[in-house]
Amino acid sequence: MNPPRPIRPEVVPAPDERVLILDYGSQYTQLIARRVRELGVYAEIHPGDWAGEQINAFAPRAVILSGGPASVLEAGSLRIPEAVFTLGVPLLGICYGMQALALQLGGAVEEGSPREYGSAEVEIGSASPLFDAIAVKPGDDFPRLSVWMSHGIRVKALPPGFRILAGNASTPIAAMSDERRMWYGIQFHPEVRHTPLGVVILKNFLEKIAKIKGQWRMDRFVDGACERLREQVHTGRVLVALSGGVDSAVLTALLARAIGDRLSPILVDTGLLRQGEVAGIRETFASFPFELRVVDAQERFLDALSGVADPEEKRRRIGRLFIDVFAEAAQTLTGIRYLAQGTIYPDVIESAGLGGAAQVIKSHHNVGGLPERLPFELVEPLRLLFKDEVRALGRELGLPEHLIRRQPFPGPGLAVRVLGPVTAESVHLLRQADRIFLDELETSGRESATSQAFAVLLPVCSVAVKGDQRAYEPVVALRAVVTDDFMTAHAAELPVDFLARVANRITNEVPGLSRVVYDITGKPPATIEWE
Ligand code: XMP
């Protein structure tokens, strides 16, 4: 599957207590890493066939083997690298990881019948530190655990040295252990919320078995990251593109802390940002020790988009022009040796082709293509952080809360929210309506109840009567969604009187808009954006 990749030099401090997660392709692998990090333990995901010398160099304090879609019985399916067994550290095999453990250590696996998918219960028949703090319910002889199963293969015979910890009728060996070597296998998924006590199991594995203290915190991260950045950027200046989003803001604040005025941030004003955005970014960074350069490219973007109705063509033109404008601005600066990018861990995992839930949002697609255009060395100090960790880092660096909690905003900006061709007038109309909607959400305290909210300008006119005049003007749609991962979403249940107030304000305060509608479609089938 995944060929081993060389270790990249990271600008991230590597804590002593780190956990290695070997990925066998499960859609949940990224979740394992998130849960482990939520427990204050630093974890990295690497391919299931990572080379032995890399595993040894990583020197983990514990290894977790993920699940995976393949069958361990298939020819050519991945095996656990031998180096994992000679590390002398605790192992936890989950699903595929458990089956591979059983097979490689001299046990046996078989096709389960029936296959087990979904919620199940297992009975814990044997005490183990892995199941510490999982109590027996009144009336039961043994503790029972609600778990999430997703497998067609099961362990049939234990490897030598192992015993059964838990099971049920269809999976008699649902958990196994060799307590002496601290090797564990569980058939179910502790990382998903459908295994309610899954976090307790992971915590037991890390704290009770691997004796890891759990000291991975952003306050500790800052000092180490700054030190490493100063080592990497020992001379010359660093260029960074600010976008108004969380990642680029945190990146800039971290770099400013590390190298101060040797930072050259550029903000390209595409004219497609929300109302007040450029001023807001200026204000946020006003007290920082660098000069923020704002490049006014509004006309160039409007020209490039003139007459273009196809959303993908809009995206292509915006992406290309962004790179041109940014590269031109960069070339007028002297002494630049580095380009900083706000790549975060989900981007790294995704582009490395590792398993894990596919991420839709490309936080820095705007500057994608720049490293090829500009002869600068890349600096990516956030590349091992999850989004929630980037936010925690932003707080640690003193960025304002409203910036840290920002909702996502698409890189192509308002161009994909003006349906059809984009003009200065249409962007102006949309911006005002959008501002009113967001203001009302904020003042009514509803902003945090939506994951993303915005207005869309439709290429449709409808009749309105304003004063005594008949008007025939465009319609605005409001969209507000609730989602965890932006892959699926449902419409926020905003009260009708709230929506009516927003509609009232928009039609009264924005001349040129006739009507306001609310989009109640879920994703799927509709996407969050209209284009
Ligand atoms: P969809 O519309 O696909 O959007 O349901 C999912 C999430 O991705 C954001 N989005 C984009 N972000 N460039 C971006 O940086 C884009 O071209 C883009 N298109 C959609 C969208 O706002 C939502 O959060």
Boltz pocket constraint, residues with backbone or C-beta under 6 A from the ligand:
constraints:
  - pocket:
      binder: B
      contacts: [[A, 315], [A, 360], [A, 361], [A, 362], [A, 363], [A, 365], [A, 408], [A, 409], [A, 410], [A, 411], [A, 412], [A, 452], [A, 486], [A, 523], [A, 526], [A, 527], [A, 528], [A, 529], [A, 530], [A, 531]]
      max_distance: 6.0
